[in-house]
Amino acid sequence: MLGVRLEVMTTTVTPHFYQAKRQGFSSDLMLHKQAENANGD
């Protein structure tokens, strides 16, 4: 559920993160997800 929510956020706000995710979760994307986790739910 959280993953889907993050996917929607990344595809809407930052397409670059979506491209990185399609390439296989770059380390920067993982760090971004952790930051969203800490700031979000």
C-alpha positions as CSV (number, residue, x, y, z in Angstrom):
1,M,0.0,0.0,0.0
2,L,2.8,2.4,0.9
3,G,4.7,1.4,-2.2
4,V,1.8,2.2,-4.4
5,R,1.3,5.5,-2.7
6,L,5.0,6.3,-3.2
7,E,4.8,5.2,-6.8
8,V,1.9,7.6,-7.4
9,M,3.8,10.5,-5.7
10,T,7.0,9.8,-7.7
11,T,5.3,9.5,-11.0
12,T,3.3,12.7,-10.4
13,V,5.9,14.9,-8.7
14,T,9.2,13.6,-10.0
15,P,9.3,11.5,-13.2
16,H,13.1,11.2,-12.8
17,F,12.5,9.0,-9.8
18,Y,10.1,6.9,-11.8
19,Q,12.7,6.4,-14.5
20,A,15.2,5.4,-11.9
21,K,12.7,3.0,-10.4
22,R,12.1,1.3,-13.7
23,Q,15.9,0.8,-14.0
24,G,15.8,-1.1,-10.7
25,F,15.7,1.2,-7.6
26,S,18.8,3.2,-7.6
27,S,20.5,3.9,-4.2
28,D,19.3,7.6,-4.5
29,L,15.7,6.4,-5.0
30,M,15.9,4.2,-1.9
31,L,17.2,7.1,0.2
32,H,14.4,9.2,-1.2
33,K,11.8,6.5,-0.2
34,Q,13.3,6.3,3.3
35,A,13.0,10.1,3.6
36,E,9.4,10.0,2.5
37,N,8.8,7.3,5.0
38,A,10.2,9.4,7.8
39,N,8.3,12.5,6.8
40,G,5.1,10.7,5.8
41,D,3.2,7.9,7.5
